[in-house]
Amino acid sequence: MSERKATVASRVGLHARPAAIFAEAAGELPLEVTIAMEGEPAEDAMDASSILSLMGLGASHGDVVVLRADGDGAEEALESLAKILETDHDA
């Protein structure tokens, strides 16, 4: 299983617009991607393609989240998703 940490850059955190952009990108991948707050157990991770899960995560600006995926192309997929999280979509 591949894992990538990312810091939430959007000023409002992972809510509304940033969550929608991220969920859409995660949903287009041929892999199942999960997301959790740093320090939470992997089994508590949520579906990264679900906007409701993302908003329920409660990730604020500057919080670190952990993305996980398994399968061919997982590392590249996580890298592309991390870039979305590390971009301030509210600027």
N, C-alpha and C positions, 0 to 999 in steps of 0.2 A: 504494500500500500504506500502510495506517495503522499507526502504531507508538505504543506507550504504555509508559513505564517504571513500575515499581511496586517498592516496598520490602516485602520479606517481613516481616510483623509477628508471625506465630506464634512463640512462644518455642522451639519444637522445629524451626523451619524448615518447609520444604515436604515434610513427611513424614506418613505415615498419614492421620490425620483431615483436616488442612488440604488435603493433596493430593487426597483423595477428594472433598471438597466442591468444589474447584476443577475437577477433571477432569469431574465430573458437569455442572457449569455450562457448561464449554467444549463438552462433547459435545452439549448441548441446543441449541447455536447453529446456525443455518443456514450458518455460515461455517467455514472451516478456520482455526484459530488456532494459531500457533506460539509457543514460549517459549524463551528463551535467557538465559544469564547476561549481564549488561552487559559489553560489550567483545568478546563472541564474534561471529564473522561470521554474518550472516543465514542463510547456507547450512548452518550447523551447528545451527540451531534445531530443536527437537523438537516433536512433536505435543502440544499443550496438553491434549487430551482423554484422553491415555494416562497412567494413574496410574503405570505403570512408568517412562515417560519423565520424569515429574515427580520421582519419587523418585530416579531416576538423575542428575538435574540437580545434586543436592547443594546446593540453595539453603538457607542457614542464616538465622536471625533477623538482620535488618538488611541482607541481601544485596539488590542491585538486579537485577531481571530485566527483560527486554524482551519485550513481547507484540506480535505482528504479525498482521494479518489484511487481507484484501482483499475488497472487495465492498460492496454496499449495507448500511448499518448497521454497518460495521466499527468506526467510532470509538465509537459507543454500546456495542457489544459489548465492546470492549477496556476501556472505562471501567467497565463492570459487573464484569468479571473482575478488574480492578485493585483494585476495592473489596474483593473477596474476599481477595486477597493482602494487602491493607493492614489487615486485621482479624485480631486475635489470637484464633484459634479454640480456643486452649488455655487461655484465661483462666478 
